[in-house]
Amino acid sequence: MAIKKKIRNNNKEPEPFVFKKCATIMKSTGRYARNLYELRDIISIISEESIFHHTYQFFMKSHVMEFTNDFAQWIADYLFERTLAERLSNIDPYSFKDINELRKAILVPINEHLEEFPQQRDVFPGNEFYFNETATIVFPLGIKAKNLAEFLIAIRYVDMESIYYHFYEARTRLDNPYDDFSNWFEFSLGKRELANSVRSIDPFMHNIESIRQQIVRAVELELKRDMEESIP
């Protein structure tokens, strides 16, 4: 979806924001890793859908995790290699052009770690890393917002999957590194300050509900400013 980078014509009604959500259907790949060597080998050949699921879709979790992808979390929780987990957690998946570039970036610190610490042990049975992948379905919620007031009402109640779709998943499909919400604020409503406020929210430091609340607060402040400016 291309974004036209221009401020709307004030003589025209802005395009409404159409809320959508994504639903995922998860399936097992049948592959699992018992140690770091096996994890490395499978990451190198597993499908792009699986890499996407364990990195980008990690943010669909309803609570804040210590690390930012499934690989790092498992390495910390079950291999107790926190230094490596932190290195993997510092990888921003949204900074890569495609999944294979991300795959290579994940393999670099793992390979370096294995060179320095070649003696690796298996995890206890039941703690293996299971590789999954998902099929994602996107559909509209039937909710539209024509202005900030309507947006504020909607954003408070839409599903978590809708917040994920517009705030996280948008970064993988747009021509810029931003989210659907801030793009609409800037390019449809002409609210650049509000857009920058939403763009300043760190996607790695909050769960989805926290992101929702921060967007709500930012919109409330903008509406308050609009009301104050309209008072003669």
trRosetta pair geometry for C-beta under 8 A, 3 or more apart (Angstrom, degrees):
i j d omega theta_ij theta_ji phi_ij phi_ji
1 173 6.2 49 20 134 88 108
1 174 6.3 -37 72 -99 87 71
2 175 5.8 26 -128 -12 65 131
3 174 6.0 24 -20 -159 119 110
3 175 6.1 -148 26 44 90 100
3 176 6.3 -63 46 12 137 114
3 183 5.3 -87 -130 -159 143 134
3 187 6.2 172 -179 -6 101 171
4 187 6.5 142 80 -173 67 133
5 176 7.8 99 -78 -43 119 144
5 187 6.4 -91 -123 -103 37 122
6 187 6.6 71 60 -145 40 89
7 186 7.4 -86 -99 165 76 66
7 187 6.9 -123 -99 -132 36 42
7 190 4.6 63 -161 -108 106 91
7 192 7.9 -52 -94 -49 114 105
8 12 6.5 -122 174 71 101 101
8 14 5.3 -46 -116 -103 174 86
8 15 8.0 -158 -104 4 131 79
8 187 7.0 100 -43 156 83 45
8 188 5.4 47 -50 -159 132 33
8 189 6.9 24 15 -62 132 10
8 190 5.6 -105 37 -42 88 97
9 12 4.6 57 80 14 103 108
10 190 7.4 -13 -79 -20 86 158
13 146 7.1 -26 180 -166 112 109
14 146 7.1 141 71 -172 90 62
14 147 7.5 119 48 -89 122 61
14 188 4.2 96 -168 166 113 91
14 189 5.5 5 -103 -78 165 59
15 184 7.9 -113 82 -137 93 93
15 188 5.2 -98 47 -127 83 126
16 144 4.2 31 149 179 140 112
16 145 6.0 156 -166 72 87 37
16 146 4.7 -45 -101 -87 97 63
17 144 6.7 155 75 -158 49 60
17 145 4.5 -8 51 55 102 98
17 151 5.9 51 40 -102 141 108
17 154 7.9 -177 90 70 114 152
17 180 7.7 121 -150 148 105 104
17 181 7.8 41 -144 -117 145 56
17 184 4.8 45 -93 -157 111 162
17 188 7.4 174 -63 64 83 159
18 140 5.9 -45 168 -128 110 116
18 143 7.8 134 -158 84 48 54
18 144 5.4 -21 -100 -104 62 87
19 140 7.1 103 86 -159 53 71
19 141 4.6 -32 104 36 102 125
19 143 4.3 -9 40 77 126 103
19 144 7.1 -151 7 -82 81 35
19 145 7.4 69 -35 -10 101 98
19 154 5.9 -153 -43 167 145 133
19 158 5.4 -127 -170 -110 146 146
19 162 5.5 17 -179 -162 102 135
19 166 7.4 -61 -134 -47 66 140
20 138 5.7 30 162 -178 129 95
20 139 6.5 177 -154 94 91 24
20 140 5.1 -60 -99 -100 82 49
20 141 6.3 -170 -110 -13 25 83
20 162 6.6 162 91 -130 33 86
20 165 5.7 -107 98 123 87 151
20 166 7.2 134 54 -61 80 95
21 138 7.4 -180 92 -144 34 60
21 139 6.8 -20 60 63 74 69
21 141 5.7 74 -9 -64 104 103
21 158 7.3 -171 -69 175 112 105
21 159 5.3 28 -111 64 148 123
21 161 4.3 70 -168 105 107 102
21 162 4.0 -60 -85 -73 91 74
21 165 5.5 -176 -136 -6 33 143
22 136 5.2 -4 -176 -171 120 105
22 137 6.7 151 -158 76 65 42
22 138 4.9 -30 -98 -93 83 74
22 161 5.6 -140 58 174 57 105
22 164 6.8 -94 44 93 106 107
22 165 4.5 145 -8 -89 100 114
22 169 6.2 72 -6 -26 150 169
23 136 7.3 152 77 -155 40 56
23 137 4.9 -18 61 62 91 99
23 139 7.5 -7 5 18 106 105
23 161 6.4 24 -79 -172 56 161
24 53 7.9 128 -165 -120 142 99
24 57 6.8 82 -88 -145 160 145
24 60 7.4 -6 0 -143 141 178
24 134 4.2 -6 -170 -176 111 138
24 135 7.0 148 -156 72 59 42
24 136 5.3 -25 -100 -99 77 70
24 137 7.7 -178 -82 20 29 73
25 134 6.2 144 68 -159 43 75
25 135 4.6 -12 56 56 103 95
25 136 7.9 -160 20 -73 72 27
25 137 7.2 50 -14 -11 103 108
26 53 7.3 113 -120 -145 95 141
26 132 5.3 10 -171 171 105 132
26 133 7.4 159 -148 86 63 30
26 134 4.8 -36 -93 -95 64 91
27 132 6.7 158 81 -159 32 85
27 133 6.3 -23 64 67 80 76
27 134 7.3 147 16 -98 68 41
27 135 7.6 30 1 -7 110 94
28 130 6.5 -45 -133 171 103 115
28 131 7.6 99 -162 86 64 57
28 132 5.6 -56 -104 -106 47 79
29 46 6.5 18 -175 -144 171 105
29 47 7.0 -167 -112 15 129 109
29 50 5.7 -1 -51 -88 143 137
29 131 4.5 -35 40 104 131 101
29 132 6.4 -166 -10 -109 87 23
29 133 5.8 77 -62 -7 102 103
31 42 5.2 157 156 -142 134 133
31 46 6.5 -143 66 -100 153 109
31 130 7.7 140 89 -155 49 53
31 131 4.5 -5 78 39 98 126
32 38 7.9 20 120 141 49 132
32 42 8.0 -105 134 -72 3 170
32 128 4.4 50 164 145 124 129
32 129 6.1 163 -160 81 72 49
32 130 4.7 -27 -101 -99 104 60
32 131 6.6 -157 -84 5 46 78
33 36 7.8 64 163 -99 129 14
33 38 3.8 166 -140 107 84 103
33 39 3.9 109 162 -70 168 65
33 41 7.9 154 -108 49 112 86
33 42 5.6 -132 -63 16 110 136
33 128 6.3 162 73 -168 40 86
33 129 4.5 -7 52 54 97 105
33 131 7.6 73 -13 -36 93 99
34 38 5.6 56 36 30 65 153
34 122 4.3 -7 151 -143 111 99
34 123 5.8 -144 -166 32 62 82
34 128 5.3 -42 -88 -111 63 99
35 38 5.3 93 54 13 69 101
35 39 7.1 -126 104 -7 35 92
35 79 7.5 107 -146 -103 54 116
35 120 4.9 121 178 133 120 116
35 121 6.5 -160 -115 105 118 25
35 122 4.9 -76 -56 -95 105 53
35 123 6.9 -177 -78 -12 56 74
36 39 5.4 -51 -144 36 35 115
36 40 6.2 39 156 -21 67 104
36 75 7.2 63 -101 -120 99 102
36 79 6.1 82 -58 -129 100 156
36 81 7.3 34 -78 0 136 158
36 110 6.7 -172 -178 -159 102 99
36 113 7.2 -95 179 103 150 121
36 114 6.3 -173 121 -82 123 102
36 120 4.8 -115 35 -144 106 152
37 40 5.8 -54 -151 35 29 111
37 41 6.4 25 155 -17 65 108
37 114 6.7 106 -86 -124 75 137
37 120 5.9 165 -20 63 96 146
38 41 5.7 -54 -144 38 33 110
38 42 6.2 25 160 -14 67 108
39 42 6.2 -63 -148 40 26 103
39 43 6.2 29 156 -22 64 109
39 71 6.9 128 180 -142 127 98
39 74 7.7 176 -112 99 143 131
39 75 7.6 175 118 -77 175 97
39 110 7.2 -131 101 -144 105 143
39 129 5.8 45 -101 49 106 148
40 43 5.9 -56 -147 33 27 112
40 44 6.6 28 156 -24 61 107
40 107 6.4 97 -151 -134 87 84
40 110 4.8 175 -97 140 105 135
40 111 6.8 120 -145 -70 138 68
40 114 6.7 -36 -40 -36 160 147
41 44 5.9 -57 -157 28 30 114
41 45 7.2 -8 159 8 62 109
42 45 6.4 -79 -151 50 35 89
42 46 5.3 43 160 -45 77 112
42 131 6.0 -141 152 -44 134 146
43 46 6.0 -43 -121 18 25 114
43 51 7.3 89 -153 -95 78 99
43 71 7.2 41 -91 -105 134 140
43 103 6.5 169 161 -154 89 89
43 106 6.1 -116 176 107 144 127
43 107 6.2 178 107 -79 125 91
43 110 7.4 111 45 23 151 166
44 103 7.2 121 -117 168 38 115
44 107 6.2 70 -82 -98 88 139
46 50 4.4 -75 152 72 118 143
46 51 6.5 142 93 -46 106 83
46 131 5.5 -120 -128 -165 146 151
47 50 4.8 102 62 1 81 99
47 51 7.3 -145 101 0 48 83
47 133 5.7 1 73 -89 126 153
48 51 5.6 -53 -150 38 40 111
48 52 6.1 44 151 -23 69 105
48 99 4.0 106 -149 88 102 159
48 100 7.0 -54 -98 -52 108 74
48 103 7.8 -90 -109 -45 69 127
49 52 5.6 -52 -147 36 31 115
49 53 6.4 34 153 -23 63 105
49 133 3.9 65 116 -163 105 123
49 134 6.6 -160 174 48 102 47
49 135 7.6 -10 -154 -75 139 53
50 53 5.6 -51 -147 32 32 113
50 54 6.4 15 161 -7 66 109
50 131 5.1 21 -162 178 137 103
50 132 6.6 159 -129 90 86 29
50 133 4.1 -69 -74 -75 68 98
51 54 6.3 -68 -146 45 28 99
51 55 6.0 0 164 3 67 119
51 99 5.2 125 84 -173 132 111
51 102 6.4 141 158 95 128 116
51 103 5.5 -63 -116 -80 156 95
51 106 7.8 -160 -143 8 110 152
52 55 6.4 -77 -140 49 22 93
52 56 5.2 -24 -167 30 68 119
52 57 6.5 61 140 -10 72 103
52 99 5.9 -59 -59 -108 90 128
52 133 7.7 63 54 -141 92 84
52 134 7.7 -111 95 47 102 92
53 56 7.6 -33 -78 55 12 82
53 57 4.9 -32 -144 41 45 132
53 70 7.9 -3 119 0 75 143
53 132 5.7 -108 126 97 154 83
53 133 5.2 -167 -12 -127 142 42
53 134 4.8 131 -100 5 118 99
54 57 7.5 10 -30 55 15 91
54 58 6.6 34 173 -60 35 101
54 69 6.1 65 143 180 75 94
54 70 3.9 -90 -157 39 89 125
54 71 6.1 76 150 -33 126 84
54 131 7.4 -58 -47 -134 137 69
54 132 7.5 133 -61 54 92 76
55 58 6.0 -49 -168 -9 16 115
55 69 4.6 -10 -115 -126 63 123
55 70 7.4 -97 -62 17 42 86
55 71 7.7 -7 -76 4 83 107
55 93 4.6 132 152 -83 122 146
55 102 6.4 170 99 163 175 141
55 106 7.8 -112 -81 -70 132 136
56 59 7.0 -55 171 15 44 104
56 93 5.4 -136 -71 114 75 153
56 94 7.9 105 -109 -65 95 77
56 168 7.0 143 -177 157 83 112
56 169 7.3 85 164 -102 121 66
56 172 6.4 17 -133 -57 149 142
57 60 5.1 -16 -174 1 73 119
57 134 6.5 54 -42 29 175 144
58 61 6.4 -23 173 -9 53 111
58 65 7.4 -82 172 36 105 142
58 68 6.5 114 106 168 144 48
58 69 5.0 -140 -37 -120 161 47
58 70 5.7 -153 -96 -35 111 77
58 73 7.9 166 -145 -11 127 130
59 68 7.9 7 -71 -161 87 80
59 164 6.5 155 109 -133 96 100
59 168 4.9 175 90 -113 145 157
59 203 6.6 -13 -127 168 149 102
59 208 7.2 113 157 -62 82 93
60 160 7.6 108 -161 134 72 109
60 161 7.2 22 -141 -108 110 70
60 164 5.1 31 -103 -121 79 157
60 168 7.8 -134 -62 59 69 156
60 208 7.3 18 -140 -44 37 137
61 65 6.1 37 85 -27 156 113
61 207 7.0 -86 99 -130 76 103
62 160 6.5 -24 -105 -155 90 166
62 207 6.3 51 167 -177 32 133
62 208 6.7 -62 -123 35 50 109
62 209 7.1 42 -165 -18 76 111
63 207 5.5 -52 -143 -93 18 152
64 205 7.9 1 -135 171 126 38
64 206 6.8 -70 -91 -153 114 24
64 207 4.7 -110 -56 -43 72 99
64 210 7.5 18 -57 -1 114 141
65 68 7.4 163 81 -82 105 32
65 73 5.7 -31 170 -99 137 131
66 73 7.0 131 57 -113 85 84
66 76 6.8 -110 87 104 128 162
66 89 8.0 -60 124 -111 69 154
67 72 3.8 -148 166 113 144 117
67 73 4.6 -164 57 -69 118 68
67 76 6.0 162 -30 2 138 142
67 85 5.5 -87 -92 170 148 103
67 86 7.5 -122 -110 -90 105 42
67 88 7.2 30 -173 88 130 97
67 89 4.1 -111 -151 -93 87 124
68 72 6.5 27 46 48 57 145
68 89 4.7 114 21 -154 92 77
68 91 7.8 -167 83 61 119 66
68 204 5.2 -23 -107 -143 137 103
69 72 5.1 88 60 12 80 102
69 73 7.0 -152 92 -7 39 92
69 88 6.4 -103 53 146 117 104
69 89 6.8 -165 19 -105 83 56
69 91 7.3 -24 -6 67 140 106
69 93 7.3 117 -82 -44 126 121
69 106 8.0 -96 102 -111 160 122
70 73 5.6 -58 -144 39 33 113
70 74 6.1 30 160 -18 68 107
70 129 7.6 129 144 -152 103 108
71 74 6.1 -60 -150 37 26 106
71 75 6.3 25 155 -18 63 111
71 88 5.7 -112 100 174 107 151
71 106 6.4 70 61 -160 167 127
71 129 7.6 49 -116 -151 58 150
72 75 5.7 -57 -145 37 30 112
72 76 6.3 25 158 -15 65 108
72 84 7.9 -161 -127 122 73 70
72 85 4.3 109 -168 -159 78 73
72 86 7.5 120 -157 -54 121 18
72 88 3.9 -170 -80 91 101 116
72 89 4.4 135 -175 -60 166 82
73 76 6.0 -61 -151 39 28 107
73 77 6.0 15 159 -12 66 116
73 85 7.2 107 -68 -151 19 119
74 77 5.9 -61 -134 44 28 104
74 78 5.6 -25 -176 26 68 114
74 79 7.3 54 134 -1 70 100
74 129 4.7 65 -179 -94 164 113
75 78 7.4 -66 -113 54 12 77
75 79 4.9 -38 -154 44 54 123
75 81 5.1 -59 169 62 97 102
75 84 5.6 -95 157 98 143 110
75 85 4.5 -177 89 -79 107 92
75 88 6.8 99 31 21 147 147
76 79 7.5 -6 -39 55 10 79
76 80 7.2 45 -167 -113 37 26
76 81 7.0 -101 -87 65 44 53
76 82 5.2 63 -125 -103 92 67
76 85 3.7 47 -56 -95 98 171
78 123 4.6 9 164 -122 118 134
78 124 7.8 -127 -155 28 101 79
78 127 4.5 165 -132 164 134 123
78 129 7.7 -170 54 -54 146 88
79 84 8.0 -33 99 62 130 131
79 120 7.8 -18 -146 -155 119 101
79 123 6.7 -77 -71 -75 68 101
81 84 4.3 3 138 32 114 118
81 85 6.1 138 96 -24 70 90
81 113 6.9 76 178 -173 142 145
81 117 8.0 -174 -120 73 125 155
82 85 5.2 -53 -142 38 37 117
82 86 6.2 40 157 -23 68 101
83 86 5.9 -53 -152 32 29 110
83 87 6.7 29 150 -18 62 103
83 113 7.9 159 95 -113 100 117
84 87 5.6 -53 -151 34 36 112
84 88 6.4 32 153 -15 68 105
84 109 6.1 152 -148 145 78 111
84 110 7.0 78 -165 -98 124 56
84 113 4.7 24 -98 -94 125 156
85 88 5.8 -57 -149 39 32 109
85 89 6.1 34 152 -24 66 110
86 89 5.4 -54 -142 36 32 115
86 90 6.6 37 155 -26 63 102
87 90 5.9 -54 -156 26 31 112
87 91 7.8 42 146 -32 57 93
87 109 4.2 175 125 -147 134 156
87 113 7.9 -177 45 -55 147 119
88 91 5.9 -40 -168 7 43 115
88 106 6.4 46 -135 -139 99 79
88 109 6.0 -148 -65 72 72 140
88 110 7.6 46 -77 -55 116 88
91 102 7.4 117 158 -152 126 81
91 105 5.5 141 -139 133 130 120
91 106 6.4 -137 52 -83 177 69
92 95 4.3 70 91 -9 108 113
92 204 7.7 -86 -108 -57 86 134
93 96 6.3 -59 -168 24 46 110
93 102 5.4 32 -136 -126 79 138
94 171 4.6 -19 -133 142 129 135
94 172 7.0 -108 -116 -69 81 71
94 177 6.4 104 152 -148 118 98
94 203 7.8 62 -8 60 146 149
96 99 7.6 107 113 -91 130 18
96 101 4.2 -179 -164 95 115 115
96 102 4.4 -173 52 -60 164 82
96 105 6.7 -133 -78 -1 135 140
97 101 5.6 73 45 7 79 152
98 101 5.4 103 59 6 69 100
98 102 7.4 -131 106 -1 41 90
99 102 5.4 -57 -154 39 39 113
99 103 6.2 47 147 -28 70 101
100 103 5.1 -41 -144 29 38 119
100 104 6.6 41 155 -19 64 99
101 104 5.8 -51 -152 33 33 111
101 105 6.5 32 150 -18 64 106
102 105 5.6 -57 -150 37 34 112
102 106 6.5 35 153 -21 67 104
103 106 5.9 -57 -154 33 30 111
103 107 6.5 26 152 -19 65 108
104 107 5.7 -58 -149 35 33 111
104 108 6.8 46 153 -36 64 96
105 108 6.0 -38 -154 11 34 116
106 109 7.5 -67 -170 37 34 93
106 110 6.8 23 147 -10 67 118
107 110 5.5 -69 -150 46 39 113
107 111 5.8 38 158 -23 77 109
108 111 6.1 -60 -147 36 24 107
108 112 6.4 20 158 -15 62 109
109 112 5.5 -55 -143 40 35 112
109 113 6.1 39 157 -24 67 105
110 113 5.7 -55 -149 35 29 112
110 114 6.4 26 154 -17 64 107
111 114 5.7 -56 -146 37 32 109
111 115 6.5 35 154 -22 64 104
112 115 5.7 -52 -151 32 32 113
112 116 6.6 21 155 -10 64 107
113 116 6.0 -64 -151 42 31 104
113 117 6.0 -28 169 36 70 103
114 117 6.7 -75 -123 69 25 66
114 118 6.1 61 175 -104 66 56
114 120 7.1 -36 -121 -39 86 132
115 118 7.0 8 -138 -65 18 89
117 120 7.0 94 126 -68 92 82
123 127 4.1 -116 152 92 127 112
123 128 6.2 173 66 -79 124 47
124 127 5.1 64 62 11 76 124
125 128 7.7 -9 -144 -29 41 99
138 165 6.7 129 -125 -140 102 136
140 143 7.9 -171 171 30 85 59
141 158 6.3 -78 -83 -134 177 104
141 159 7.4 -175 -104 13 132 103
141 162 6.2 -7 -46 -94 140 136
143 154 5.2 144 161 -135 130 124
143 158 6.6 -145 61 -91 157 108
144 150 7.7 4 115 143 57 137
145 148 7.9 55 163 -104 123 14
145 150 4.0 170 -142 108 78 101
145 151 3.8 101 168 -74 159 66
145 153 7.8 166 -107 51 110 87
145 154 5.2 -119 -62 12 117 141
146 150 5.6 54 36 33 66 152
147 150 5.4 93 54 15 69 100
147 151 6.9 -125 105 -7 35 94
147 189 7.7 113 -139 -111 55 119
148 151 5.3 -55 -144 37 34 116
148 152 6.2 40 156 -27 68 101
148 189 6.9 85 -54 -138 95 156
148 191 7.5 86 -75 -49 125 159
148 219 5.8 180 -169 -163 101 100
148 222 6.2 -121 -152 102 154 118
148 223 5.5 -171 122 -77 129 96
148 226 7.4 148 51 -4 148 156
149 152 5.8 -49 -151 28 29 113
149 153 7.0 29 152 -16 60 102
149 223 6.5 106 -80 -120 72 133
150 153 5.8 -52 -154 33 36 111
150 154 6.4 30 152 -15 67 109
151 154 5.8 -63 -149 41 32 108
151 155 5.9 28 161 -23 71 110
151 219 6.3 -137 102 -141 110 149
152 155 6.2 -51 -136 33 26 107
152 156 6.9 31 160 -25 57 106
152 216 6.7 95 -147 -139 81 72
152 219 4.9 -175 -89 125 95 135
152 220 6.7 107 -131 -71 134 68
152 223 6.7 -25 -46 -36 150 147
153 156 6.3 -65 -167 25 27 113
153 157 7.3 -16 157 10 61 114
154 157 6.6 -92 -159 48 32 90
154 158 5.8 33 163 -39 79 108
155 158 6.3 -39 -127 15 30 111
155 163 7.9 87 -157 -91 81 95
155 181 7.9 64 -106 -118 131 129
155 212 6.5 173 162 -155 91 85
155 215 5.8 -113 174 111 147 122
155 216 6.0 -172 106 -80 119 80
155 219 7.0 128 37 6 150 157
156 212 7.6 117 -116 169 35 113
156 216 6.1 77 -83 -105 83 128
158 162 4.1 -72 152 68 121 150
158 163 6.8 145 94 -44 108 77
159 162 4.8 108 62 -4 76 99
159 163 7.6 -138 104 0 49 82
160 163 5.7 -51 -156 33 41 111
160 164 6.4 42 147 -19 69 104
160 208 5.0 90 -159 111 96 146
160 209 7.0 -41 -109 -62 107 77
160 212 7.9 -86 -112 -43 65 135
161 164 5.5 -48 -147 37 36 115
161 165 6.2 41 153 -25 66 104
162 165 5.6 -50 -145 33 32 112
162 166 6.4 13 162 -4 65 109
163 166 6.5 -69 -145 46 26 96
163 167 5.5 -4 170 4 67 123
163 208 4.9 126 95 -172 131 105
163 211 6.2 140 173 89 126 115
163 212 5.3 -68 -104 -73 149 97
164 167 6.5 -71 -127 50 18 92
164 168 5.1 -32 -165 33 63 119
164 169 6.2 60 141 -16 75 102
164 208 5.8 -43 -62 -109 84 135
165 168 7.5 -26 -70 54 8 79
165 169 4.8 -32 -140 39 44 130
165 170 7.2 80 149 -42 51 82
165 180 7.8 -1 120 7 74 141
166 169 7.5 10 -28 50 16 90
166 170 5.6 26 -165 -37 34 126
166 179 6.1 73 146 175 66 101
166 180 3.9 -86 -156 48 86 124
166 181 5.7 85 145 -38 119 86
167 170 6.7 64 -25 19 1 115
167 179 4.6 -2 -132 -139 45 145
167 180 7.4 -87 -62 33 37 85
167 181 6.5 0 -85 2 78 119
167 203 6.9 166 148 -110 102 110
167 208 7.6 156 54 -132 139 82
167 211 5.8 105 177 153 171 146
167 215 7.9 -115 -87 -55 128 140
168 171 6.4 -61 -175 16 36 109
168 179 7.5 4 -37 -110 23 111
168 203 6.2 131 -98 -156 85 135
169 172 5.9 -56 -167 30 52 110
169 173 6.9 17 149 1 77 112
170 173 6.3 -83 -151 48 36 93
170 174 5.5 20 168 -19 80 120
170 178 7.4 -38 120 112 121 50
170 179 4.8 105 65 -143 139 54
170 180 4.5 -150 -96 -31 151 85
170 183 7.8 -151 171 4 142 130
171 174 6.7 -49 -116 34 25 103
171 177 5.8 25 -143 -162 98 56
171 178 7.2 -172 -97 77 81 9
171 179 6.6 -34 -52 -81 87 65
171 203 8.0 -79 -20 -37 152 169
174 177 7.8 -172 82 -71 109 12
174 178 6.8 -66 94 61 153 66
174 180 7.7 -176 -58 -72 136 67
174 183 7.1 -147 -139 -57 155 155
176 183 7.5 142 63 -92 124 117
178 182 5.1 -100 179 76 121 121
178 183 5.5 140 104 -55 123 92
178 195 7.8 12 -165 -179 147 103
178 199 5.7 -46 -126 -106 104 113
179 182 5.3 83 60 17 85 97
179 183 6.9 -151 93 -6 41 93
179 198 6.9 -104 56 139 122 117
179 199 7.3 -173 19 -95 95 69
180 183 5.8 -63 -146 39 29 112
180 184 6.3 29 159 -20 67 107
181 184 6.1 -62 -156 34 27 107
181 185 6.5 26 151 -19 64 107
181 198 5.5 -124 106 176 115 159
181 215 6.2 -46 174 -136 164 135
182 185 5.4 -49 -146 35 38 115
182 186 6.2 25 160 -10 68 108
182 194 7.7 -170 -128 119 71 71
182 195 4.0 102 -168 -155 84 76
182 196 7.5 113 -153 -51 124 22
182 198 4.2 -162 -76 80 102 122
182 199 4.9 83 -127 -52 169 89
183 186 6.2 -64 -146 44 28 101
183 187 5.5 -15 176 16 69 118
183 188 8.0 62 130 -5 65 95
183 195 7.2 95 -64 -136 19 121
184 187 6.9 -67 -116 53 19 83
184 188 4.9 -22 -163 26 63 126
184 189 6.7 49 144 -4 68 102
185 188 7.4 3 -43 51 6 85
185 189 5.4 -46 -153 48 40 121
185 191 4.3 -73 177 73 88 109
185 192 7.8 153 125 -81 94 20
185 194 4.7 -123 -177 99 140 110
185 195 4.2 -179 88 -71 115 82
185 198 6.7 135 11 12 151 136
186 189 7.4 12 -23 56 7 78
186 190 7.1 31 -167 -123 37 16
186 191 6.3 -99 -81 69 41 56
186 192 5.1 63 -123 -98 94 59
186 194 7.8 -164 -62 71 67 82
186 195 3.7 7 -50 -53 102 162
189 194 7.8 -23 91 58 131 137
191 194 3.9 -5 148 33 117 121
191 195 6.0 138 101 -25 75 87
191 222 6.3 38 -158 -155 137 144
192 195 5.4 -53 -146 36 34 116
192 196 6.3 33 157 -19 67 103
193 196 5.9 -54 -149 36 30 109
193 197 6.5 36 150 -24 62 104
193 222 7.5 160 91 -106 101 105
194 197 5.5 -51 -151 30 34 117
194 198 6.7 29 154 -14 65 102
194 218 6.0 125 -152 155 79 105
194 219 7.0 65 -155 -96 127 55
194 222 4.6 15 -89 -84 125 146
195 198 6.0 -59 -154 38 32 105
195 199 6.2 28 151 -17 67 111
196 199 5.4 -55 -142 41 35 113
196 200 6.4 42 155 -30 65 102
197 200 5.9 -53 -155 25 29 114
197 201 8.0 43 145 -33 55 89
197 218 4.5 162 122 -141 130 127
197 221 7.9 -148 -161 66 170 131
197 222 8.0 -159 33 -54 150 111
198 201 6.0 -34 -170 1 45 114
198 214 7.8 135 -122 121 63 99
198 215 5.8 42 -117 -112 106 85
198 218 5.7 178 -66 94 77 167
201 206 6.8 -50 179 23 101 143
201 211 5.9 106 159 -132 145 85
201 214 5.2 132 -107 112 129 148
201 215 7.4 -46 -38 -60 159 77
202 205 4.1 40 95 16 122 115
202 206 6.7 124 79 -4 76 96
203 206 7.3 -84 -143 46 26 89
203 211 7.4 26 -118 -95 63 137
206 210 3.8 -131 -167 92 108 125
206 211 5.0 137 110 -55 129 78
206 214 7.1 -41 -144 -9 172 136
207 210 5.1 95 54 10 68 104
207 211 7.2 -128 102 -6 35 90
208 211 5.5 -53 -149 35 35 113
208 212 6.4 43 150 -24 66 100
209 212 5.4 -45 -150 30 36 117
209 213 6.6 34 153 -17 64 103
210 213 5.8 -54 -151 36 34 110
210 214 6.5 33 152 -18 65 105
211 214 5.7 -55 -148 37 33 110
211 215 6.4 33 154 -18 66 105
212 215 5.9 -61 -154 37 29 109
212 216 6.3 32 150 -22 65 107
213 216 5.4 -49 -147 34 35 117
213 217 6.4 35 155 -19 65 102
214 217 5.7 -50 -148 35 33 111
214 218 6.4 34 153 -19 64 105
215 218 5.7 -55 -148 36 33 112
215 219 6.3 29 156 -16 67 107
216 219 6.0 -60 -148 39 28 107
216 220 6.2 30 154 -22 65 108
217 220 5.6 -53 -145 35 31 114
217 221 6.5 31 156 -19 64 104
218 221 6.0 -55 -152 34 29 110
218 222 6.6 28 151 -18 63 107
219 222 5.6 -54 -149 37 35 113
219 223 6.3 35 154 -18 67 105
220 223 5.8 -55 -148 38 30 110
220 224 6.3 34 152 -22 64 106
221 224 5.5 -52 -149 34 32 115
221 225 6.5 34 152 -19 64 103
222 225 5.7 -52 -151 34 33 111
222 226 6.5 35 150 -21 64 104
223 226 5.5 -51 -148 34 34 115
223 227 6.4 35 153 -20 66 103
224 227 5.8 -54 -150 34 32 110
224 228 6.4 30 153 -17 65 106
225 228 5.7 -56 -146 38 32 110
225 229 6.2 29 156 -18 66 108
226 229 5.9 -57 -147 37 28 108
226 230 6.4 25 155 -21 63 109
227 230 5.8 -60 -150 34 30 110
227 231 7.0 39 151 -32 62 98
228 231 5.9 -46 -158 15 36 114
